């Protein structure tokens, strides 16, 4: 993913999957396309994972380039060529 949207959510009461859903919903409203990948700091996951978020079909990847409580969300062309 070369272009994405940075989303911040540090609410300790909200589940991780809900945070991704909120970011994905906003992304979809703003850009008209559904995101399919989200990068987060490794500390945000209890175990490394590239599994898709069950509710919104977004692949979650870790990278130290993204700060904790931030979500870099967007479209990975290799996952979905039509951007949906």
C-alpha positions in Angstrom: 0.0 0.0 0.0 1.5 3.3 -1.1 -1.4 5.6 -0.1 -3.6 5.3 2.9 -5.4 7.2 5.6 -4.0 7.5 9.1 -6.6 7.0 11.9 -6.0 7.6 15.6 -8.0 5.8 18.3 -6.7 5.4 21.9 -10.0 4.5 23.6 -9.0 1.7 26.0 -12.7 0.6 26.3 -13.1 -0.1 22.6 -12.2 -3.5 21.1 -9.5 -3.6 18.5 -11.8 -4.9 15.8 -14.3 -2.1 16.4 -11.5 0.5 16.0 -10.7 -1.0 12.6 -14.3 -1.0 11.6 -14.7 2.7 12.5 -11.6 3.6 10.5 -12.8 1.5 7.6 -16.3 3.0 7.6 -14.8 6.6 7.6 -12.4 5.7 4.8 -15.3 4.2 2.7 -17.4 7.4 3.3 -14.6 9.7 2.5 -13.0 8.0 -0.5 -15.8 5.8 -1.9 -13.9 2.6 -1.7 -13.6 -0.1 0.9 -10.2 -0.5 2.4 -8.7 -4.0 2.5 -5.5 -3.6 4.6 -4.6 -1.9 7.9 -1.1 -1.5 9.4 -0.7 -1.2 13.1 2.1 -1.1 15.6 3.1 -4.6 16.8 2.3 -3.7 20.4 -1.4 -3.4 19.4 -1.7 -7.1 18.7 -1.1 -9.8 21.3 0.4 -12.1 18.7 1.7 -11.3 15.2 -1.0 -11.7 12.7 -1.8 -11.2 9.0 -5.4 -12.5 9.5 -8.3 -10.6 8.2 -10.5 -8.8 10.6 -13.6 -11.1 10.6 -16.2 -8.3 10.6 -14.9 -6.1 7.8 -12.5 -8.4 5.8 -9.5 -6.2 6.3 -6.1 -7.7 6.5 -4.2 -6.5 9.6 -0.5 -6.3 9.3 2.1 -5.0 11.8 4.9 -2.5 11.3 7.0 -0.4 13.6 6.6 2.5 11.3 3.1 3.1 12.6 2.8 4.5 16.2 0.7 2.8 18.8 -3.0 3.7 18.7 -2.7 4.6 15.0 -4.1 2.7 12.1 -2.8 3.2 8.6 -5.7 2.0 6.5 -6.2 1.8 2.7 -6.2 -0.4 -0.3 -3.6 -2.9 -1.3 -3.9 -3.5 -5.0 -2.6 -7.0 -4.8 -5.5 -8.0 -2.5 -8.3 -6.4 -4.4 -7.7 -5.2 -8.0 -11.0 -3.4 -8.2 -10.6 -1.6 -4.9 -13.8 -2.9 -3.2 
